[in-house]
Amino acid sequence: MSDDTYLLGGHRVQRLGFGAMQLPGPRAFGPPLDRQQALDVLRNAVAEGVDHIDTAQFYGPDVANELIHEALHPYPEGLVLVSKVGASRDRSGGIHEAQRPEQLREGVVANLSSLELDQIPVVNLRRHPEAGVPLDEQVAAMVSMRDEGLIGAVGLSNVTIEDYNAAKAVTDVACVQNAYNLADRSDQALLDVCATDTVPYVPFFPLGSAFHPDKPVLSTPAVVATAKRLGATTAQVALAWLLRRSSNLLLIPGTSSLSHLRENLAAAELMLDAEALTDIG
């Protein structure tokens, strides 16, 4: 993998990490379709140099963390596990807000238990403003847990620039995790602010999302043409473009497939030429 690294919550990590959301069953719910392959994906990712894994207790629910624990515990030195709180899943697959300070704490405690950690290096507060819980109360709860040693650093997810600035006035922000890819650059302003502040920006949906079929990534003509010309896959082009876009971008593409894992990791070595950057924009 590339030597290109960045600081995440005080830990230096490779810019290309791994997201655990796809390890459970479809829609991040239920057991994996192939449990052994899910474990193999995690072990191979770490063996190939991945030192940043993004997860959440509500992936499954419980499934992603249990797989991480089974595959990797005791965790290798330098592995940075990042989780998030602010939502929950029921046993029927329903997604529920869990935004109140006491629910954020419950989420952190559940992550600590399932991952068998004394401290989670970074925990993202995934914001759902429609829940009506004031941001300052949520940030205060996260800071309290950091001060207690339950979490190492506070991150933010699904936030606006205003949210980011408000949180930054209270505490160091370890990272921001928002939607961003080459077809959806609506969060560019916050990415730029994070770059200025040397705060890692971790885009979810780096390869597009089924929730936004009007913003395709892998079928974008410039991406398809570039992949063909460079002998790469469209996913590799999209990931390489993000790595080139800003030095504070950390990627967490997820997969439950060993072949897709290898494909994604190889994107760190793909060099996009001037023609590719001009065509993609």
N, C-alpha and C positions, 0 to 999 in steps of 0.2 A: 504493500500500500504506500501511498504518498507520505512524505515526511511533513506535509502541510498540517499544522496543528493550530489550536487556539485555546485560550483559557476559558473554562466553563466552571463557574463556582469555585475558582481557585485551583482547579485541576486541569492540566494540559492534556487535551484529547485530540485524536485524529478528527479532521473535519467531516469525514464520512463515517457515520455511526450506523446504528440499527434500531428500527422501531418494532416493538413487539406486538402491535395491535393486530397484525394478521396471523399471529400464531394460533389463537383460538379458532373456533369454527366460523362459518360465514357471518358477516356483520359483527365480527368480534364477539360472538356469542357461542357459548357451549364449548365442548371439547374439540381439540384439533381433529381434522379429518385423518391425519396420520401422525400419531403422537411421537413415534420414534423419529420421523423426519423433522418434526418441530424441534426436538431435542438436538438432533444432528445439526440443524441450521444454527442454533445458538452456539454450540460448541465449535463449529467451523468458523462462524463469524469471529469469535474471540481468537481462535487459532490463526486467523488471517490478519489479526491486528486491530480489530474493532475494540475500542475501549470506552465506548459511550453507548449505552442501551437505554432506550426510552420505553417506559411501561406505564401501567396504571392498574390499580386494584379492580377497576370496573371493566377491564378488558376480560371478558369471559362470562360473568364476573369471576374473579379469582384465578382464572386459568393461566393467563400470561405470567403472572408472578410465580405461580406454582411451577410452571415449566422452567422459568429462569432459575429458580431455586434448585430444582432437580438436576438441571443440566450443568450448572456452574458453581454451586456452593460446595466447598468453601471458595469464595470468589477470588480470582487472581488479583494480585496487587496491581493497582492502577486502573481497575475497571470502575467506571463511574456509572452508577445506576441512577436514572432520573425518573421520578414518578410525577403524578399529578393528582390533585384533589379538586372537588367541586361538582362531581356527578356520581351517580350510582346506577347499578343495573339490578333489576329484579330477576327472579328465576324464570320468568317468561320472556326475557329479553328486553323489557321496557327500560327506557332511559329516564332517570329522574334527576332533578337538580338536588345538590347537596351543598348549598352555598353558605349556610349559617356557620358562624365560627365553631360551634360545637361539632358540626358535621365535618368541617375541615379537619379538626383534630381527630375525629373518629377515622377519617380516611387515612391520615398519616399513621395512626396506630395500627390499622389493618395492614398497611404496606410494610411497616416494620416487622410485624408478625409473620406475614407470608414470605417475605424475602429473607427473614432471619437476619436482620441488621439491627445494630444499636443506633445507627444514624443513617438516614438517607441523604446522600451527598447533595442533591438538589431536588426540590419539590416545586412544581408549577401550580400556582393557583389558576385554575381554569375558570374564567369569569363568565357568568351568565347574568347580565344586567337585568333581564326580565324577571329574575327572582326577587328583585327589590331589596337585596341586602347591600347596604352601603359598602363601597370599596374600602373606606378607611377602617371599618370593623374587620374586614377580611384580611387586609394587610397586617393589622395589629395582631390578629391571631397567628398569622404566619411568622411574624417577627418573634412573637412569644415562644413559638415552638422552636425557632432557630436558637433563641437565647437559652432555652432549656436543653439544647443539644439533640433534639429529636430529628432535626433536619440541619443540613450543613449550610444551605443557601436557599434563598427565595427566588423563584422564577414566576413568570406571568404567561398566561395563555388566553387567546381570544380577547385581546384588549385593544383599546384605542390609544392614540397618542396621548390623549388627556389622562387616561388611566395610567399609562406608563409614567408620565411626568408626576402625577400625584403620588404614585408608589415610590418613585425615585427620590422624592422629597423626604421620604420617611426611612428608606432602607436602600442598601445596595441591591440592584436587580441582577440576578445571576444570568438570566436569559429571557428572551421573549419567543413564544411559540405561537405563530399565527399562520393563516393560509397565505401562500405565495408560491408562484411558479411562473414559467415563461409566458403562459397564456393568461394569467391573472396576477397583475402587478399592482393591484389596487392598494396594497399596503406598502408601497415603495417609500412613502414619506417616513413611516415608522422604521423601516429597515435602515434608511439613511441616518435617522437620529441615533439608532442603536450603533451603527458603524462609527459615528462621531464619538459616542460614549464608550466605545470598545466593548459593547455588550453583545454576546452571541445572539444571533437571530436564527431560530430553528423552524424552518417552514414545514407545516404539515400540508399534505396533498402535493408533494413536489412533482409528482407525475400526473397530476390532475385528479379529479374526483367525479364519481358517478353522480354526486349531488349537483354538479355543474356541467352537464353535457354540452352546454353552449360555449364552454371554454376548454376545448380539447387541447391536450399537450402532445400526446404521442402521434396524433394524426395531423398535426400542423404541417403544411407542405414544406416549410423551410427545415423543419426537424427531420422529416422523412428524407428529403433530398440530401441533407448533410450527413445523415446516418449512412445512406447508400454510398456517398462519395468517400467517406472516411473509413468505410468498412466496419462500422459500429452499429449498435442497436439504437432505436429511437430513445429508449430509456436511458442509455448511457449518454447520449447527446444532451438530453434534458437535465440530467444530474450534473454533467460536466459544465453546462451553461451556468447552473446555479453556483457551483464552486468558483467559477470565474467571475460571477456577478459582483460579489463583495467578499472580502477576506473574513468577515465575521459571520458568514453563513455556515452553519453546521447542519449536515443532512442526516436524516434518520429514515431512509427508505426501508419499508418493511416487506417481508415475504415469508411464506412458509415453504418455499421451494429452494433446494440447494442450488439448482442451476440459475435461478433468478438472483440468489445471493451472490454468486460468483460474478454474474453479469453486472450487478449493481456496484460491487466493490471495484471492478475493473474500470469503472467510470472515473475513479480518482486519477488514473493514468492517461485518460484521453485528453489530448491537447486539441482544442478548437482553434482553427486558424482564422485569419482575418476575414476570409470569405464567409465562414460559418457565422462569425459574430455579426457581420454586416447583414447577412440574410435573416438571421433570427431576430436581430435588433436588440 
